[in-house]
């Protein structure tokens, strides 16, 4: 009889603890949702500043604060909004931030139809032999100056244009479609070869 009473007490205690645990878990979830809503509203307000604030100085200041905040999500929101902005200064700031955050710029080469027929044929032979991938490795970067360097490499970001010299090769790539670059590059392979190049920066 005593054993049954003990069992019932244990079951009641277990049920009570489970209920308390469920309530605590629910409280934790509710607190997390409330925090997420608060953070979401904060992000939304800052996006509106970047997209709708009529004062350019305020837009640029907001972008700078979002970049320096240390919140990765906030930085990504600032860069995405900046790259898509009609404000050329804000777009240029976002472009510089996007390029300077890269360790490697991956480009895809294709034949430049405006080049001479001989150049196109040489370019085709190169692509057939070595493929269409070109990787520019950005080793040392000066965020403030917008410059970067690497083995035999030097380059800079100016506005929404990134240019570089790499040995006897070079490149000039401009922002396209908010998250990519495209332009002309020269690859030296015993002789200079001209290509069109494109690549994503986000």
N, C-alpha and C positions, 0 to 999 in steps of 0.2 A: 504493500500500500504506500509505504514511504517512498519506495523507488519510483512509483508512478507519479507521486506528487513532485518529486525532484525533477523528473523528466518534463513534467508540465511547466515547471518553473523555468527550466533551462530553455524550453521552446518559446515561452513567453518573453524571456530575456533576449533570446536570439532575434525574435521577431521585432522587439523594440529597438534593438541595435541596428537591425537592417533598415527599419523605417527611418531611424535617425540618420543613418548613412545615406539613404536615398534623399532625405531632405537636405543634407549637407551638400550632396552632389548636385542637386537641383539649384541650391543657392549659389554654388560655384559656377554652374553653367549660366545662370541668370546674370551673375556679376561679370562673367566673361563677355556675354552678349551686350551688356550695357557698356562695357569698356570698348568693344568693337564698334558699337553705334557711335560712341563719342569720338573715337579715332576716325571713323568714316566721315563724320560731319566735319571734322577738322581738315581732312584731306579735301573734301568737297569745297569748303570755303577757300582753301588755298588755290585749288584749281580754278575757281571762279575769279580769283584775283588775277591769275596769270592770263586767263582768257577774256575777261570782261572789264577789268580795271582800266579806265580811260587814261590815267596818268602813267606814262611809260616808265618814269623813275620808280614808281611804286611797284610796277610789274617786275622790273629788273632787281629791285631790292628784295622782293618776295622770292624770286628765283634764287638769288644768292643765299638767302637765309635757309631755304629748303635744301639747297645743296650742302651747306655747312652744318645742318642740323644733326647729322650722324644717323638719321633714320633712313635705311636703305630704300624702303618703300616710298618715302617722301622724295628722296632723290630721283627715283625712277619716274615718279609722277611729274616732277618738275622738268626732267629732260624730255619726256614724251610730249608734254604740253608745249614746251619751248620749241621743239623740232617742228611741231605742227602749227606754230603760231605765224600770223601774218606780220607780226612785229619783227623786222629784220634784225634788230639788235638782240632781242630775246632769242630768236632762232639761232643767231651766231653764237651766243653764249651757251646754248644747249648743245650745239654742234661741237664746240670746243670741248665741253664736258664729256660728251659721248666719245669723241676720238681719243682724248687724253686718258680715258678710263680703260682703253684697250691695251692689252699686251701684244696682240697680234691683229693685223688687219688682213682678213682673208678675202682675196679677190679671185674672180673668175675671168679668164681671158677669152676673147673672141676676135675674129678677124675684122680689121678695120677696112670697110669697103671703100673708104675714101683714099686709102693708100694706093701706091702704084701697084700694078699687077705683079711685078717682081717682089715687092715687099709683101704682098698678100700671099704669094706662093711660099716665100721663106717663112712667113708666120704660120702657114698651114703645116709645113714640115716640122716646125718647132712643136706645134700642138700635137701632131701625130706622134712625135717622139717623146715629148716630156709631159704632155697633158696640159690642161687648161687652168691649173691651180697656181696661184702666186700668193705667197705669204710674206707680208712685210712685218718684221719683228721690231716692236718699239721697246727698246731697252731702257734708255734714260729719257725722262719726260720732265719738262718744266711747265707746270700747269699755268702759271701766271703769264709766261711769255708765249705759251702755245706752241712750243717747239719740242721735238723729239729726235732721238738719235739711236744708232745701233751700229753693228759692224759695217763700216763703209756707208752708213746711212745717215742722212740729215733731212729733217723735214719740218714743216710748220703748218699751223692752222690759221687761216685768215678769213674772217667772215664765215661763209659756208663752203669754203674751198680748202682742201688739204693737198699740199704739194710736197714732193720729196725727191731727193737725188740718192741713188743707191748704186755705188760704183759708177759704171758708165751708163747706167739706166736711170730712169726718172718716171715720175707720175704726176698727174694733175687731175684730181677727182673732186666732184662737186656733189653736194647734198641733193638727193632725189627721193621723192615719195616718203619723206619724213623719217625714214629709217635705213636708208641705203645711200651709197655713193656710186658714181659712175664717171668715166672720163677716159682719157688717153694715157697709156703707159708705154714706156720704151724698156724692153728687156734686152740686155746685152748678152749675146751668145756667140762670141767670136765676131759678131757684127751686130749693129743695133737693129732690133725688130720692133715694129710698132703694132700695138694692139688696142682694142677697146677693152675696158675692164669695168667690172661692177662688183659690189659686195655690200653686205649688210653691216650696219654699225650698231644695231640693237638686237 
